[in-house]
Amino acid sequence: MTLINENFLKLQAGYLFPEIGKRRRAFQAANPNAKIISMGIGDVTQPLAPAVIDAMKKAVVEMGRKETFHGYDDDGVGYKFLREAIVENDFKARGADVDIDEIVVSDGAKCDTGNIQEVFGIDNIIAVTDPVYPVYVDTNVMAGRTGAAAGGRYSGIVYMPCIEKNNFVPELPEQKVDLIYLCFPNNPTGAVATKEQLAKWVDYAKKNKSIILFDAAYERFISQPEIPHSIYEIEGAKDVAIEFRSYSKTAGFTGVRCAFTVVPKQLKAYTKDGKAIDVNPIWKRRQCTKFNGVSYITQAGAAAIYSEAGKKQVQETIDIYMNNSSLIRKTLSEIGYKVYGGVNAPYIWLKTPEGVGSWDFFDKVLNEAHVVTTPGAGFGVAGEGYVRLTAFGLPENVKEALKRIAAMS
């Protein structure tokens, strides 16, 4: 008799975004002439930068010649040319000392934030923010680190509420935790953390021999100069933090797939008898065993983002999205909604009217305005009473969607 992994049976309902898709399809079937505008799932709409396209075209030609053909990359961790560009542009330029051997290129930050838990023991106590990107929770449920769910939360996980009172930045947990998931700029709230706030987390992790799993997938959207783009801008963070980056939203790679994770060489985890173990080679071993690396063509395109032309073109795209974000914030505020985020992130966190739940408001906006949002309750208990809107739409669609929302009863 073949046994199933019963941890999967603990997962609550369906994954958030398939449920949104199901409701959208049902509405469209009942209203075939309705023009639905999506401000829900965070997929991009602007095309890849010309510099990226040119680099990928060149790479395709190279792959068609014996002299320039490329097979597997450098031990499955990413081609040297891309990792060097990452070091120089993403870290050294901001005063963060990251070594090329600490970078592992992958096909997505979603994959990496989910897979990273595999290298840590099953008995670790996990802490997540609430609301939270569902992947952090669900992958730990699948691994068996939690009990059953009750009231929207799993036993075995420490939830750290991110609410209006704390400006959607979590407080330090009262008990000792081992693995801490942080995401700034935050998905879904759009909140950011200051250097002082991140320094408290670094200090906590050092004191408790914890590890911070820092998702910085949206760092390119930061507009305020005092806000850190990397946790490695905080002194001592390399001793206690792993950082995840992605090209999906910043450079339009949602359909191309490329990202990277930084695992510092001095980062340690421990055996049950207290022996310190380097995490960097363990992560590389995990990746090289289960993953054969990102294609040469894709990595060539990613490297082009760091060229002068690439930087300019990518910034122009980010400006389009952030102009959308500013318009969403302004318009929704003017018509009476309370909104957060959207200044350093492409997400706007809208508080629903008093007494209206997240999914009820989702249905109302879909039915009356034909606009798709993302219910905050899908991100956790503390997300109830909010919906997330994304700024990734085409500007003309964003304007039309806001016009429709403003006209709702």
C-alpha positions as CSV (number, residue, x, y, z in Angstrom):
1,M,0.0,0.0,0.0
2,T,1.5,3.4,-1.1
3,L,1.1,6.0,1.6
4,I,0.5,9.6,0.9
5,N,2.3,12.5,2.6
6,E,-0.5,13.4,5.0
7,N,1.0,16.8,5.7
8,F,-0.5,17.9,2.3
9,L,-3.9,17.1,3.8
10,K,-3.4,19.8,6.4
11,L,-3.3,22.5,3.8
12,Q,-6.2,24.9,4.1
13,A,-8.6,25.0,1.1
14,G,-6.8,25.8,-2.1
15,Y,-3.8,28.0,-2.7
16,L,-5.1,31.6,-2.7
17,F,-4.6,32.5,-6.4
18,P,-6.2,29.4,-7.9
19,E,-9.3,30.2,-5.7
20,I,-9.3,33.8,-7.1
21,G,-9.0,32.3,-10.6
22,K,-11.9,30.0,-10.0
23,R,-14.2,32.9,-8.9
24,R,-13.1,35.0,-11.8
25,R,-13.9,32.2,-14.3
26,A,-17.3,31.7,-12.7
27,F,-18.1,35.4,-13.0
28,Q,-16.9,35.5,-16.6
29,A,-19.0,32.5,-17.6
30,A,-22.1,34.2,-16.1
31,N,-21.2,37.6,-17.6
32,P,-19.5,36.8,-20.9
33,N,-19.6,40.4,-22.1
34,A,-17.9,41.8,-19.0
35,K,-14.4,43.2,-19.5
36,I,-12.6,42.1,-16.4
37,I,-9.5,44.1,-15.2
38,S,-7.1,42.3,-12.9
39,M,-5.5,44.2,-10.0
40,G,-5.1,41.0,-8.1
41,I,-2.4,38.6,-9.0
42,G,0.9,40.3,-9.2
43,D,1.8,39.5,-12.8
44,V,3.6,42.2,-14.9
45,T,2.3,43.7,-18.1
46,Q,5.2,45.6,-19.6
47,P,7.5,43.8,-22.1
48,L,11.1,42.8,-21.4
49,A,13.6,45.6,-21.7
50,P,15.2,45.9,-25.2
51,A,18.6,45.3,-23.7
52,V,17.4,42.0,-22.3
53,I,15.9,41.0,-25.6
54,D,19.1,41.8,-27.5
55,A,21.2,39.8,-25.0
56,M,18.9,36.8,-25.3
57,K,18.9,36.9,-29.1
58,K,22.7,37.0,-29.1
59,A,22.7,34.1,-26.6
60,V,20.4,32.1,-28.9
61,V,22.8,32.5,-31.8
62,E,25.7,31.5,-29.5
63,M,23.8,28.3,-28.6
64,G,23.6,27.4,-32.3
65,R,27.4,27.4,-32.8
66,K,29.9,24.8,-31.6
67,E,32.4,27.5,-30.6
68,T,30.0,29.4,-28.3
69,F,27.6,26.7,-27.2
70,H,27.0,26.5,-23.4
71,G,25.9,23.5,-21.4
72,Y,25.5,23.3,-17.6
73,D,26.6,26.4,-15.8
74,D,29.2,26.7,-13.1
75,D,28.3,23.7,-10.9
76,G,24.6,24.6,-11.1
77,V,25.0,27.8,-9.1
78,G,24.9,30.3,-12.0
79,Y,27.3,31.5,-14.6
80,K,30.1,33.6,-13.3
81,F,29.3,36.6,-15.5
82,L,25.8,37.0,-13.9
83,R,27.0,36.5,-10.4
84,E,29.8,39.0,-10.8
85,A,27.2,41.6,-12.1
86,I,25.0,40.8,-9.1
87,V,27.9,41.4,-6.6
88,E,28.9,44.7,-8.2
89,N,25.5,46.2,-8.8
90,D,23.1,44.8,-6.1
91,F,25.5,44.7,-3.2
92,K,28.8,46.5,-3.5
93,A,27.1,49.5,-4.9
94,R,25.1,49.8,-1.6
95,G,28.1,49.0,0.7
96,A,27.1,45.4,1.3
97,D,30.0,42.9,1.2
98,V,28.7,39.9,-0.7
99,D,31.0,37.3,-2.3
100,I,30.4,35.7,-5.6
101,D,30.5,32.2,-4.0
102,E,27.6,33.2,-1.7
103,I,25.2,33.6,-4.7
104,V,23.2,30.8,-6.2
105,V,21.1,31.6,-9.3
106,S,17.7,29.9,-9.6
107,D,14.4,30.1,-11.5
108,G,12.5,32.1,-8.9
109,A,12.3,33.5,-5.4
110,K,9.1,31.6,-4.8
111,C,10.9,28.4,-5.4
112,D,13.8,29.4,-3.2
113,T,11.8,30.7,-0.3
114,G,9.9,27.4,-0.4
115,N,12.9,25.1,-0.9
116,I,15.2,26.7,1.6
117,Q,13.3,25.1,4.5
118,E,14.5,21.6,3.3
119,V,18.1,22.3,4.6
120,F,16.9,22.9,8.1
121,G,15.8,20.4,10.7
122,I,12.1,19.5,11.1
123,D,12.1,20.6,14.8
124,N,12.9,24.2,14.1
125,I,10.3,26.7,15.4
126,I,9.1,28.9,12.5
127,A,8.0,32.5,12.8
128,V,6.1,34.3,10.0
129,T,4.4,37.6,9.7
130,D,0.6,37.8,9.5
131,P,-0.5,38.6,6.8
132,V,2.1,36.5,5.0
133,Y,3.0,35.4,1.5
134,P,1.4,31.9,1.6
135,V,4.4,30.0,0.3
136,Y,6.3,30.5,3.5
137,V,3.6,28.8,5.5
138,D,2.4,26.1,3.1
139,T,5.9,24.7,2.4
140,N,6.5,24.2,6.1
141,V,3.1,22.6,6.4
142,M,4.1,20.2,3.6
143,A,7.4,19.4,5.4
144,G,5.6,18.4,8.6
145,R,6.7,21.3,10.9
146,T,3.1,22.2,11.9
147,G,0.0,20.7,13.4
148,A,-3.5,21.1,12.0
149,A,-5.0,24.4,11.2
150,A,-7.6,26.0,13.5
151,G,-9.0,29.5,13.1
152,G,-6.9,30.1,10.1
153,R,-3.6,29.4,11.8
154,Y,-1.4,26.3,12.2
155,S,-0.2,25.0,15.5
156,G,3.6,24.9,15.5
157,I,4.0,28.3,13.8
158,V,4.6,31.6,15.6
159,Y,2.5,34.3,13.9
160,M,3.6,37.9,14.2
161,P,0.7,40.3,13.5
162,C,1.4,43.2,11.1
163,I,-1.4,45.6,11.7
164,E,-2.1,49.3,11.6
165,K,-0.9,49.8,15.2
166,N,2.7,48.7,14.3
167,N,2.6,50.2,10.8
168,F,2.6,46.6,9.4
169,V,6.1,45.9,10.7
170,P,6.2,42.9,13.2
171,E,7.3,43.1,16.7
172,L,10.0,40.7,18.0
173,P,8.5,37.4,19.2
174,E,8.3,37.0,23.0
175,Q,9.5,33.4,22.7
176,K,12.6,31.9,21.0
177,V,12.1,31.0,17.4
178,D,14.6,29.5,15.0
179,L,13.7,30.5,11.4
180,I,12.2,33.9,10.8
181,Y,10.5,34.8,7.5
182,L,10.7,38.6,6.8
183,C,9.7,40.3,3.5
184,F,10.5,43.9,2.8
185,P,9.2,45.7,0.8
186,N,6.3,43.6,2.0
187,N,3.9,41.4,0.0
188,P,1.0,42.0,0.6
189,T,1.0,45.2,2.7
190,G,3.6,47.2,0.8
191,A,5.2,48.2,4.1
192,V,9.0,48.7,4.5
193,A,11.4,48.3,7.4
194,T,14.0,50.9,8.4
195,K,17.6,50.1,9.2
196,E,16.9,50.5,12.9
197,Q,14.0,48.0,12.7
198,L,16.1,45.4,10.8
199,A,19.0,45.9,13.2
200,K,16.7,44.7,16.1
201,W,16.0,41.5,14.1
202,V,19.6,40.9,13.5
203,D,20.4,41.4,17.2
204,Y,17.6,39.0,18.1
205,A,18.8,36.4,15.6
206,K,22.4,36.6,17.0
207,K,21.2,36.3,20.6
208,N,19.0,33.2,19.9
209,K,21.2,31.6,17.1
210,S,18.2,32.1,14.8
211,I,18.3,32.6,11.0
212,I,16.4,35.3,9.2
213,L,15.0,34.3,5.7
214,F,14.8,37.8,4.1
215,D,12.7,38.1,1.0
216,A,13.8,41.2,-0.9
217,A,12.0,40.4,-4.2
218,Y,10.6,44.0,-4.4
219,E,13.7,46.0,-3.4
220,R,13.9,47.8,-6.7
221,F,10.6,49.5,-6.0
222,I,12.0,51.4,-3.0
223,S,11.9,55.1,-3.6
224,Q,12.9,56.6,-0.2
225,P,16.7,56.7,0.0
226,E,16.9,55.9,3.7
227,I,15.2,52.5,3.4
228,P,17.6,49.6,3.0
229,H,17.4,47.4,-0.1
230,S,19.3,44.5,1.5
231,I,19.5,43.1,5.0
232,Y,23.2,43.0,4.4
233,E,23.3,46.8,4.8
234,I,22.8,46.0,8.5
235,E,26.0,45.3,10.4
236,G,26.3,41.6,11.4
237,A,23.5,40.5,9.1
238,K,25.7,38.1,7.2
239,D,26.1,36.0,10.4
240,V,22.3,35.4,10.6
241,A,20.5,36.1,7.4
242,I,19.8,34.5,4.0
243,E,18.5,36.9,1.3
244,F,16.3,36.2,-1.7
245,R,16.1,38.3,-4.8
246,S,14.0,38.0,-8.0
247,Y,13.9,39.5,-11.5
248,S,10.2,38.6,-12.0
249,K,8.6,41.9,-11.0
250,T,11.6,44.3,-11.3
251,A,12.6,43.3,-14.9
252,G,9.4,41.5,-16.1
253,F,10.8,37.9,-15.8
254,T,7.6,36.3,-14.6
255,G,7.4,34.3,-17.9
256,V,11.2,33.9,-18.2
257,R,12.2,32.8,-14.6
258,C,15.4,33.9,-13.0
259,A,16.3,34.8,-9.4
260,F,19.1,34.3,-6.9
261,T,19.6,33.6,-3.2
262,V,22.5,34.8,-1.1
263,V,23.7,32.4,1.6
264,P,26.7,33.9,3.4
265,K,29.7,31.6,4.0
266,Q,29.9,32.5,7.7
267,L,26.2,31.6,8.3
268,K,25.8,28.6,10.7
269,A,23.1,26.2,11.7
270,Y,23.6,23.5,14.3
271,T,23.4,19.7,14.8
272,K,21.3,18.5,17.8
273,D,24.6,18.1,19.8
274,G,25.5,21.7,19.1
275,K,28.1,21.4,16.3
276,A,28.1,24.4,14.0
277,I,27.5,23.6,10.3
278,D,28.1,25.9,7.3
279,V,24.7,26.4,5.5
280,N,26.2,27.7,2.2
281,P,27.5,24.3,1.0
282,I,24.4,22.5,2.2
283,W,22.2,24.8,0.1
284,K,24.4,24.4,-2.9
285,R,24.3,20.6,-2.5
286,R,20.5,20.8,-2.3
287,Q,20.2,22.9,-5.4
288,C,22.7,20.9,-7.5
289,T,21.0,17.6,-6.5
290,K,17.5,18.8,-7.4
291,F,18.0,21.5,-10.0
292,N,20.2,21.7,-13.1
293,G,20.4,25.5,-13.2
294,V,18.8,28.3,-15.2
295,S,19.4,28.4,-19.0
296,Y,22.3,30.2,-20.4
297,I,19.9,32.3,-22.6
298,T,17.9,33.4,-19.5
299,Q,21.1,34.3,-17.5
300,A,22.4,36.3,-20.4
301,G,19.2,38.3,-20.4
302,A,19.4,38.8,-16.6
303,A,23.0,40.0,-16.9
304,A,21.9,42.6,-19.4
305,I,19.7,44.2,-16.8
306,Y,22.9,45.5,-15.2
307,S,24.2,47.2,-18.4
308,E,23.8,51.0,-18.6
309,A,21.0,50.6,-21.2
310,G,19.4,47.8,-19.2
311,K,19.4,49.8,-15.9
312,K,17.7,52.8,-17.7
313,Q,15.1,50.7,-19.4
314,V,14.2,48.7,-16.3
315,Q,13.9,51.9,-14.3
316,E,11.5,53.2,-16.9
317,T,9.3,50.2,-16.5
318,I,9.4,50.4,-12.7
319,D,8.4,54.1,-13.0
320,I,5.3,53.1,-15.0
321,Y,4.2,50.7,-12.3
322,M,5.0,53.1,-9.5
323,N,3.0,55.9,-11.3
324,N,0.2,53.4,-11.3
325,S,0.7,52.9,-7.6
326,S,0.6,56.6,-6.9
327,L,-2.6,57.0,-8.8
328,I,-4.2,54.1,-7.1
329,R,-3.3,55.5,-3.6
330,K,-4.5,59.0,-4.5
331,T,-7.7,58.0,-6.1
332,L,-8.8,55.5,-3.5
333,S,-7.9,57.9,-0.7
334,E,-10.0,60.6,-2.4
335,I,-13.1,58.5,-2.6
336,G,-12.9,57.6,1.1
337,Y,-10.9,54.4,1.4
338,K,-8.0,54.0,3.9
339,V,-4.9,52.7,2.0
340,Y,-1.4,51.7,2.9
341,G,1.7,50.8,1.0
342,G,2.3,51.8,-2.6
343,V,5.2,54.2,-1.9
344,N,8.1,51.8,-1.8
345,A,6.3,48.8,-3.2
346,P,3.9,48.0,-6.1
347,Y,1.2,46.8,-3.7
348,I,-1.6,48.8,-2.1
349,W,-3.2,47.5,1.0
350,L,-6.8,48.7,1.1
351,K,-8.9,48.6,4.3
352,T,-12.4,47.4,3.5
353,P,-15.5,49.3,4.8
354,E,-16.5,48.6,8.3
355,G,-18.1,45.2,8.7
356,V,-17.2,44.1,5.2
357,G,-15.0,41.0,5.0
358,S,-12.1,40.5,2.6
359,W,-13.9,37.9,0.4
360,D,-17.2,39.9,0.5
361,F,-15.4,43.0,-0.7
362,F,-13.6,40.9,-3.4
363,D,-17.0,39.7,-4.7
364,K,-18.5,43.2,-4.5
365,V,-15.7,44.7,-6.6
366,L,-15.7,41.9,-9.1
367,N,-19.5,42.0,-9.5
368,E,-20.0,45.7,-9.6
369,A,-16.7,47.0,-11.1
370,H,-15.6,43.9,-12.9
371,V,-12.2,44.3,-11.2
372,V,-10.2,41.5,-9.6
373,T,-8.4,42.2,-6.3
374,T,-6.8,39.8,-3.8
375,P,-8.6,39.2,-0.5
376,G,-6.4,40.0,2.5
377,A,-7.8,37.0,4.4
378,G,-6.0,34.8,1.9
379,F,-2.7,36.0,3.4
380,G,-3.6,35.2,7.0
381,V,-5.9,36.0,9.9
382,A,-4.6,39.6,10.3
383,G,-5.3,40.2,6.6
384,E,-9.0,40.0,7.2
385,G,-10.7,43.3,6.5
386,Y,-8.2,44.2,3.7
387,V,-7.7,43.6,0.0
388,R,-4.5,43.9,-1.9
389,L,-4.3,45.7,-5.2
390,T,-1.3,45.6,-7.5
391,A,0.1,48.3,-9.7
392,F,1.3,46.0,-12.4
393,G,-1.5,46.7,-14.9
394,L,-1.4,48.7,-18.0
395,P,-1.9,52.4,-17.1
396,E,-5.1,52.7,-19.2
397,N,-6.6,49.6,-17.4
398,V,-5.6,51.0,-14.0
399,K,-7.4,54.3,-14.8
400,E,-10.5,52.4,-16.0
401,A,-10.5,50.1,-13.0
402,L,-10.3,53.1,-10.6
403,K,-13.1,54.8,-12.4
404,R,-15.3,51.7,-12.0
405,I,-14.4,51.3,-8.3
406,A,-15.3,55.0,-7.7
407,A,-18.7,54.4,-9.3
408,M,-19.6,51.4,-7.1
409,S,-22.6,51.8,-4.9
